[in-house]
Amino acid sequence: MSQDNTRVFIGNVYYVLTIEDLIEIFSKAGKIVKIDLFADEQGKSRGCGIVQFGSRASALKAISMFHNIELYSRFITVKEDETFYSQQKPTQVKLKGMPATVTWQQLKDVCREMGDVLRADVKILKNRTATGTVLFDTEDQAATAVRLLNGAFFNGLKIEAFCENVN
């Protein structure tokens, strides 16, 4: 489970259970932020949904506590919400004012401390400085990189960092 994912999928839930019933049951694992119970066009429960917890630890606890247990004569499924990953967007961080001696590998190594780096590139400019682009797996990781890198000194030069979404 990703460190950021606080959501679990619940399946094979008894159809007459309400969101309030599910809050009562799943709050035993931790603080619940939101529950989405899926319904058909007529509003009838599909017997599945998503529970979002306040922390990753609570989500993991819910999986261990409730997966494959019998609840109202049904064995329920509780597992990591895999749709969480499809909601994440790769985000590019642009860096200006770096020293011309920086390589793409050095940039990638530095940025790995801030998240999952998908790609790093460096372009040397005529004024003996460099610009860089780093593609992070998620927007949150890119935001962390900007927060840590913008205004930081890299081999004596103060650099500028900002985010750019990638489609």
C-alpha positions as CSV (number, residue, x, y, z in Angstrom):
1,M,0.0,0.0,0.0
2,S,1.3,3.4,-0.9
3,Q,2.3,5.6,2.0
4,D,-0.3,8.2,0.8
5,N,-3.2,5.7,0.3
6,T,-5.7,5.9,3.1
7,R,-8.5,4.3,1.2
8,V,-9.8,0.7,1.2
9,F,-12.3,-1.0,-1.1
10,I,-15.1,-2.9,0.7
11,G,-17.0,-5.6,-1.2
12,N,-19.7,-8.2,-0.7
13,V,-21.3,-5.9,1.9
14,Y,-24.9,-6.8,2.9
15,Y,-27.2,-4.6,0.8
16,V,-29.3,-3.1,3.6
17,L,-26.4,-1.7,5.5
18,T,-26.3,2.1,5.4
19,I,-23.3,4.5,5.5
20,E,-24.1,5.1,9.2
21,D,-23.9,1.3,9.8
22,L,-20.5,1.1,8.0
23,I,-19.2,4.1,10.0
24,E,-20.0,2.3,13.2
25,I,-18.3,-0.9,12.0
26,F,-15.2,0.5,10.4
27,S,-14.5,3.2,12.9
28,K,-13.1,0.4,15.1
29,A,-10.0,0.6,12.8
30,G,-9.6,4.4,13.1
31,K,-10.9,7.8,12.2
32,I,-13.1,7.7,9.0
33,V,-12.8,10.7,6.7
34,K,-15.4,9.6,4.1
35,I,-17.4,6.6,3.0
36,D,-18.8,6.1,-0.5
37,L,-21.3,3.3,-0.9
38,F,-21.9,2.5,-4.6
39,A,-25.5,2.3,-5.8
40,D,-27.2,1.5,-9.1
41,E,-29.4,3.9,-11.1
42,Q,-32.4,3.2,-8.8
43,G,-30.4,3.9,-5.7
44,K,-30.1,0.3,-4.6
45,S,-26.8,-0.6,-3.0
46,R,-24.3,-2.5,-5.1
47,G,-22.8,-4.0,-2.0
48,C,-19.4,-2.3,-2.3
49,G,-17.7,1.0,-1.7
50,I,-14.7,2.9,-0.5
51,V,-13.8,3.8,3.0
52,Q,-11.3,6.6,3.4
53,F,-9.4,6.8,6.8
54,G,-7.6,9.6,8.4
55,S,-4.3,7.7,8.3
56,R,-2.5,5.0,6.4
57,A,-2.2,3.0,9.6
58,S,-6.0,3.0,10.1
59,A,-6.5,1.8,6.5
60,L,-4.0,-1.1,7.1
61,K,-5.7,-1.9,10.4
62,A,-9.1,-2.1,8.6
63,I,-7.7,-4.5,6.1
64,S,-6.3,-6.8,8.8
65,M,-9.4,-6.5,11.0
66,F,-12.1,-6.9,8.4
67,H,-10.9,-8.7,5.3
68,N,-12.6,-12.0,4.8
69,I,-14.6,-11.8,8.0
70,E,-18.3,-12.8,8.2
71,L,-20.5,-9.8,8.5
72,Y,-24.3,-10.4,8.4
73,S,-23.8,-13.8,6.9
74,R,-21.5,-12.5,4.1
75,F,-17.7,-12.8,3.9
76,I,-16.6,-9.2,3.1
77,T,-13.6,-8.1,1.1
78,V,-11.5,-5.3,2.4
79,K,-8.4,-4.4,0.4
80,E,-6.3,-1.5,-0.8
81,D,-8.2,0.8,-3.1
82,E,-6.4,0.3,-6.4
83,T,-8.2,3.3,-8.0
84,F,-6.2,5.6,-5.8
85,Y,-3.2,5.1,-8.1
86,S,-5.1,6.0,-11.3
87,Q,-6.1,9.3,-9.6
88,Q,-2.5,10.4,-9.2
89,K,-0.9,12.5,-11.9
90,P,2.7,12.6,-12.9
91,T,4.0,16.1,-12.3
92,Q,7.1,17.8,-13.6
93,V,9.3,20.1,-11.6
94,K,11.3,22.7,-13.5
95,L,14.5,24.0,-12.1
96,K,16.4,27.2,-13.1
97,G,19.7,28.6,-12.2
98,M,21.6,25.3,-11.5
99,P,25.4,25.1,-12.0
100,A,26.4,23.9,-15.4
101,T,28.3,21.0,-13.8
102,V,25.2,19.2,-12.7
103,T,24.4,16.0,-14.5
104,W,21.0,14.4,-15.0
105,Q,22.0,11.5,-12.7
106,Q,23.0,13.9,-9.9
107,L,19.7,15.7,-10.2
108,K,17.8,12.4,-10.2
109,D,19.7,11.2,-7.1
110,V,19.0,14.4,-5.2
111,C,15.3,14.3,-6.1
112,R,14.8,10.6,-5.2
113,E,14.9,11.8,-1.6
114,M,11.6,13.7,-2.3
115,G,9.7,11.0,-4.2
116,D,9.6,8.6,-7.0
117,V,11.5,10.1,-9.9
118,L,10.3,8.9,-13.3
119,R,12.8,10.9,-15.4
120,A,15.4,13.7,-14.9
121,D,17.0,15.9,-17.6
122,V,19.5,18.7,-17.5
123,K,20.2,21.3,-20.2
124,I,23.3,23.5,-20.1
125,L,22.8,27.1,-21.1
126,K,25.2,29.6,-22.8
127,N,25.5,31.6,-19.5
128,R,27.2,28.6,-17.9
129,T,24.1,27.7,-15.8
130,A,21.7,24.8,-16.3
131,T,18.0,24.1,-16.2
132,G,16.5,20.9,-15.2
133,T,13.3,19.0,-15.4
134,V,12.3,16.2,-13.0
135,L,9.2,14.1,-13.5
136,F,7.7,12.8,-10.3
137,D,5.1,10.1,-10.0
138,T,2.6,12.2,-8.1
139,E,1.6,15.9,-7.6
140,D,2.3,15.6,-3.9
141,Q,5.9,14.4,-4.4
142,A,6.5,17.3,-6.9
143,A,5.1,19.8,-4.4
144,T,7.5,18.5,-1.8
145,A,10.4,18.9,-4.2
146,V,9.4,22.5,-5.0
147,R,9.0,23.3,-1.3
148,L,12.5,21.9,-0.6
149,L,14.3,23.1,-3.7
150,N,12.9,26.5,-4.5
151,G,15.4,29.1,-3.1
152,A,17.9,26.4,-2.1
153,F,21.6,26.7,-3.0
154,F,23.1,24.1,-5.4
155,N,26.9,24.3,-5.6
156,G,26.7,28.0,-4.5
157,L,23.9,29.0,-6.9
158,K,20.4,29.8,-5.7
159,I,17.9,27.8,-7.8
160,E,14.3,28.4,-8.7
161,A,11.8,25.4,-8.7
162,F,8.2,25.2,-9.8
163,C,5.6,22.6,-10.8
164,E,4.1,21.8,-14.1
165,N,1.3,19.2,-14.6
166,V,1.9,16.6,-17.3
167,N,-1.0,15.1,-19.2
